[in-house]
Amino acid sequence: MVWAFESAELILYGAVGVLLVVIAVLALAAEVDSIRQYLTGNPVMGLSSLIAAIIALELLMTVVGYMKTRSISLGLLLGAALTAMVREIIIFAYQPTNSQYFVLILLATALLVAAVYFVGDKTIHT
């Protein structure tokens, strides 16, 4: 019974990994397809798409690392979250949002920086 649950877990992580690869490939394809438009129009939104692909790749690295070592690197997860917050800060002026949302983004970024500092690159073994 335990073997069945472990197999199901690995299959689900594999499926998540495949979906992350698809997301990263689609984000990069969209970036390559519209790079001329971003360079002449709004390069910040182009950078946003590129950072989204990087976030997907960071999450994929986490899934692959788990499947190889059966452990999760907190540094990789915190790095992906911090990258997402930096992306939000960069694109803040180019999207219709309010200042309360921006304050929450800054607070979340500060918490993530503190977590990276205090937690570092610890690994959780399952």
Residue, then its C-alpha position, 0 to 999 in steps of 0.5 A: m500500500v505504501w508503495a502505491f502511494e509513493s508511486a502516485e506521489l512520483i507520478l503527480y510530481g512528474a505531471v507537475g513537472v511536465l506542466l511546468v515545462v509546457i508553461a516555460v516553453l509557452a512563455l519563452a515562445a511568446e517572448v520570442d514571438s513578440i520581442r520586436q513589439y516589446l522593444t519598440g513598445n513596452p519593454v517592461m511587459g516583455l521583461s515580465s513575460l521573461i521573468a514568468a518563464i524564469i519563475a516556471l523554470e525555478l519551480l521546475m528545478t524544485v520538482v526535479g530536485y524533489m524527484k531526484t533526492r526526495s527533498i525540497s530545497l527551501g532556497l529554490l522555493l524562496g528564490a522563486a517567490l522572491t523572483a515573483m515579487v520582484r516581477e510585481i515591483i517592476i511591472f507595478a507602474y505598467q498595470p492598473t493597480n492601487s497603492q494598497y496592493f503595492v504596499l502588500i507586495l513590498l511587505a511580502t518582498a521584505l518578508l521573503v528577503a528576511a526568510v532567505y537571510f534566516v532560512g538560507d538554503k536549508t533542505i527538507h528531507t521527506 
